[in-house]
Amino acid sequence: MTAGAVDLPLEYVKLGLRFDRLEEGFVDAYTGDRRLRAQVLDEPAPTPRGVRDQARGLLRELDATDLAADRVEHLRGQLTALECTARVMAGEPVTYREEVRSYFQVDVDLGDPADYAAAHAELEDLLPGTGTLAERYAQHRRREECPPERLEAAVHALSSALRDRVRGQYGLPEAETVQYEVVTDKPWSGFNYYEGGYRSRVAINADLPHRLGQLPHLVAHEAYPGHHTEHCRKERGLVERDRHLEHTVFLVNTPECLMAEGLADLGLEAAVGPGWGPWAQEVLADLGLRLDGGLSERVSAAAAPLNRVRQDAAVMLHDRGAPTEDVVAHLQRWSLVSRDRAAQQLRFLTHPLWRAYITTYVEGYDLLAGWLAARPAGQSAADRFLRLLDEPLTPARVTAELAG
């Protein structure tokens, strides 16, 4: 940094902390100096227009900075997202598509019903019997439900088994640890609270039934090798080794979220790969819990295209202005969920902080799955995944690498 220049990473962190004063929960994780956070808390109350102007000012400063190109790219994406968030908070006219593009560097549209119909056809073959497909799918999911009193034990068993694999494949700091807790009245199924110092607290929402076939994905997503692992490796590398202050704060509705959620949704594939169903069946069998792992894995693969239906719902609500009843019907028809489950999904999709966030799971998974599959000759799958864990890649960078 040249003499007299703005300390962009520091000012970015302070700006991110100000957003948390405007919308509690906007800072997903902060591992930096507590005195800096206290300093921001002592400032006059921020306003949406004030933080909008600050974001614009820092974007201008980026044009003259001597920071390395990858840091500039990361900060430009983050600040562009913050500037848009501030405009939304200020009540300025921002279309839903512009909002998603500014936050996550991707474009969204409705999925193809033909893809959903093909997924339904695969599920028809996997789940024979009487009744509608939705009824048989619901029966399959109920058969897999984890008894509530065994949920904690199942989570810990899967976490321990995945942790051993991740330590061997990707490496983790010796001091890392994850604490699990059961919560209620949340719009999500699980949430990672990274506390710094290689520690995470993972909350699991008990209001939703948790299936034995879904728990491996949940634990991999939130902990090993998902959010917890990424936070640990970036704290050790980008923050402690490289002194990149901007990575002491993790902000909602920014490009880093799409990268993080896509990475986490690929976690089970990265840690176990094909055969994760029988692997999970064996882990859970030690607890006396029965799972048809092979069937669970096949059903999960067949149903994967239906994940995009949730993004359809957001586009219908916020871009097309569709009535709520039409959105619920779309979710029930194509996602094969009950009305209550559709209503739970709408709670997430209409939350002011999370309404655009569904894109991180849908587009994040597709983008990073394609990028991982396109690895150069001679590069192992583990080494490719390590880039996601260690580097400050952006959706725009990944898209460019795929195109090039």
N, C-alpha and C positions, 0 to 999 in steps of 0.2 A: 504494500500500500504506500503510495507516495505521500510526502509530508503535506499536511493540511487537508488531505482527502477525507471524505466521509468513510467511517468504518462501516461498510455495507453489511457485513454479517451481523455486527452488533445491533445496528439500527433495524435490521430485519427481525431479529429475535425480539427486540423491544416492541416492534409493531405487532408481531404475532401475539405477544402477551397482552397488548391492548385489546385485541379482538376478543380475548377471553373475558374481558370485562364487559364487553358488549353482548356476548352470547356465551354463557357458562358452558364449558365442554368443548369450546372451539379449539383449545389447546389439548390435544389428545395425550401428549406427554411432554414434560419439560425436565431436563436433567442438568440444567446449567446452574449458575451461581444464584443461590436463593436471594442474595442481596439485590441482584438485578430485578428479580420479580417483585421484591418489596419496593424497590424504587419506582417501578411502573405502577404498582398499587397506590403509591402516594401521590401520583400525578393527578391533576384535575381529570374528571371523568371524560373519557374519550367520546367522540361523536362519530357516526358513520361517515359524514362528509369530511371530518378531520382525518380519519384514518385512510379514506379514499385518496385525499390529497397527498398524504405521506407516502402511500404506496406509489402514486404516480411520480413523486419526487425521487424515490429510490430507483424506480425503473429508468428515469433519465440519468441518474448517476451511474447505472450499470454500463451505459454507453462509453464512459470514459475510464472505467476501472481497469486496474492491472491484475485483477484476480484471474486465476486459471480459467480456461474456457469451460470446463465441466462445472465449475462453481458458478460461473455466470449463467450458464444454461439452466442450472437448477434454480438459482435465485430468480431468474426472469420468469420461469414458469410459476413459481410460488407467488411472486409479487403480482403477476397478472391475475392469478386466482383471487388474491386478497383484494385487489382493486375492484374486481367484479362483485365479490361478496359485500364490500362496502356499499356499492351502488344498490345492490338488492336490499341491504339493510336500510338504506336511505329512502327506499321507496321509488327509486328511479326505474323507468321502464326497461326491463331486461327480459328478453324472451327465454323460455326454458332451454331451448337448444343453445343459445348463446351462453347461458349460465353453465351448462354442462361442458361446452367446449372450452370456456375460460378456466373452469376448475380443473379439468382432467385431460385436455388436449386430444379429445376424441369427439366424433360426431355420432349422434344417435338417431335411430328411426325405429319404426315398428318391425318386428320379426316377421318371418314368412310362415303363415299358417300351414303351408305344405310341410315344413320342417317339423312342426308340432304334430301334425297328423302322422308323419312317419315315425315319430317317437312313440305315439300312442299305439301304432301297429306293432312295434317291437315289444311294448309292454303287454299288449294283448297276448302275444306268444309266450311271454315269460310268466304271466299270471293267469293261467286258464281257470275256468270255473264258471259259476252262474253269477248273475247280476251284471250291472254295468261295469265298465273298466274303472270308473272312479270308485265304485264300491269295492272292487277287488284290490285296487291300489291302496285304499284306506285299510282294508283288512290286512294286507301285507305289512303296512306300516305299524298297525296295532300289534301284530305278532312280534314285531321287533322292538316294541317299547321296553325300555329299561325300567324295572321296578324302582320307584322313587327312592326307596331306602337303600338301593344298591348303586345309585348313580355316582356317589362320591367314590366308592371303591372301584367302579369301572373306569372312571376318569383317571384315577391315580395309576391303575394298572396300565392303561394305554399310554399315559404320559411317561411312565418309567420305561416302557418298551421303546417308545419313539425317541426318548432322550438318549438311550443307549445307541440307537442307530445314528442319530444326528451327531453325537459326539464322535463317532467313528468316521462318518462320511464328511462332515463339514467342520467339526471342531467348535468347541464352546469354551468360554472362560471357566476356570475351575470353580469360581465362586457363584456362578449363576444359579438361580433358583426360581421356581414358580409356585405360588400359593393359590389354591383354588377355593372359591366360595360360591355358595348357592344364593341367588337373589330372586326377587319377584318384581312385577310391575315395570317391566322394561320392554321397549319396542324391538329388541334384538334377542337372539338365542344365546350369544356369548360375547364377551368383551374383554380385551386385554388392556389392563392398566399398567403401563411400564413405569416403574418408579425410579429407574436409574440404578447404577451400581450393580447391573446385571440381575435385577430383581423385577419380577412381574407378579401382578395379582390378576388372576383370570376369574371373571364372574360368569356364572352359568345361570340362565333364566329358568327357574323351575316352573314358571307359568306354562311353558311349552313342554309337551311330551318329548322326551329324548329317546331316539331309537338306537339300539345297539349297533346297527349298520351305519348310523350317521355319526356316532361318537368319535370314531377314528378321525374323520374329517375335521370335526370340531376341535379336537385336541391338537391335531397337526396344524390347523389354521391358526389357533390362538397361541400355541407354544412352540412345538418342535416339528418341523423347522420353520414355522410361520412367524407371527409377529414378535414373539419373545426372542427367537433366535436372530431375526433381522436386527432388532433393537440392540441386542448384546453385541453383535459383530460390528455394527456401525458405531456404537459407542466406543468400543475398543479401538477400531481402526480410524474412522473419520474424525472422531472427537478427541480421543486421548493421544493417538499417534500423530495425526495430521493437524490437529488444532483447528478444525473447521467448525467454528462456533455455530454456524447456521444449523448444524445437525443436532444441537442440544434441544431444539423445539420441533415437535411434530404437530402439524396443523390440519384440521379437518377441511375437506373440500378444496384440496390442492392436488397437483399432479402426483406428489409422493404417495397420496392415499391410493390412487389407482394402481400404482406399482406395488404397494404393500399388500393390498387385498388380492390382486392377481397372483402375487407370489404365494400368499398364504393359502389361497384356494388350490394351488398346485402342490401344497406341502406334502400331502399323503403320497402323491405320485413321486415326488422327489425323494421322500424318505424310504418308501417301501416299493412303489411301482406296481406293475401288474401282479396280481395275487394278493393284494392287500386284504381282500375279503377273508380267505382262508387264514391269513396271518392274524387278523383281528379275532377270528373265531377261536384260534388256539389260545390267544392271550386271555380272552374272556372266559374260555372253558375252565381255566384255572380257578375262576371265581364261582364256578357252577352256573354260569350264564350261557344259554344256548343261542347260537346264531348260525344261520345257514350263510356262511361267508361268501361262498361262490355265487349263490343267488343274489345276495345283497350287492355284490360287485357288479353283476350283470344288469340288475335293475337300475343301479346308480348310473351306469354308463348309458343305458337306454333313455333314462329320464333327463340326462344332462341338457339336451337342447331346450327343455322346458324352463330352464333357469331364466331365459331371456323374456319369458312372459311377464316377469316382475318389472322389467324395464318398459315393456309395452304399457303396463298399467300407469307408470309414471308419465310416459309420453302422452297417453290418453288424457290423464288428469290435467297436466300442467301445460301441455302444448296444444292439444286438440280441444280442451274444454269439455271433455265427455262427462256425462252425469255419473255420479258415484255408483249407481246401480249397474250401469253398463260396464264399468270397470270391474266391479265385483263379479259380474257374470263372465267377463273375459277371463279373469283369474280362475274361477271355478271350472270353466269349460276346458281351458288348455292346461292349467297347472294341476288339474284333478284334485283340488283341495276343497275342503268344506267351506261353507259360508263363514263360519267363525274364523277359520284360518285365513281366509281372504281378508276379513276385517282386520285381523292382526297385521297382515302385510300392509294394508292401507294405513294403519297407524304409523308405520315406519315411513311410508311414501308421502305422508302429509305433514310429517314433523318438520318445522322450519329449518332445523339444522341438517336433517337427513334426507330431504325430499329428492335431492339430486344424487345422493350417495349410492343408490342401487347400481348406477353405471359402473362404479369401481369393481363390483363383483362380475358383472356381465362382460363388459368390454375389457376389463383387466385380465380376466381369465383367458379370453380368446386371444388377446394381443400377446400375452406372455407365453401361452401354450404354443402359439405359432413360432415365436422367437426361439423358444427352447428347442423345438423340433428342427429349426433351421440352423442348428449349430454347425460351425465349420468342421470339415473333415479332420479327424485327429483330436478334436476336443471332446472330452467326456461329458456326459450329462451332468455329473456332479460339479465339474468345473464351470459349466455354463450357468448352473443354478447359483454357484458361489458369486458370480458377478451380480446377481440380483441381491444377494445378501450383503455384499460389501460395497458396491459402487453406487454413487448417486445418479443412477440412470433415470431418465424421464420417459414418459410415453412417446414424446416426439422423437427422442433419440432412438428408441426401440423401433418405432415405425420407420424411421430413416434407414436403420440397419437392415430391416426386412426388405425395404424397397431397393437397397443398394446391393 
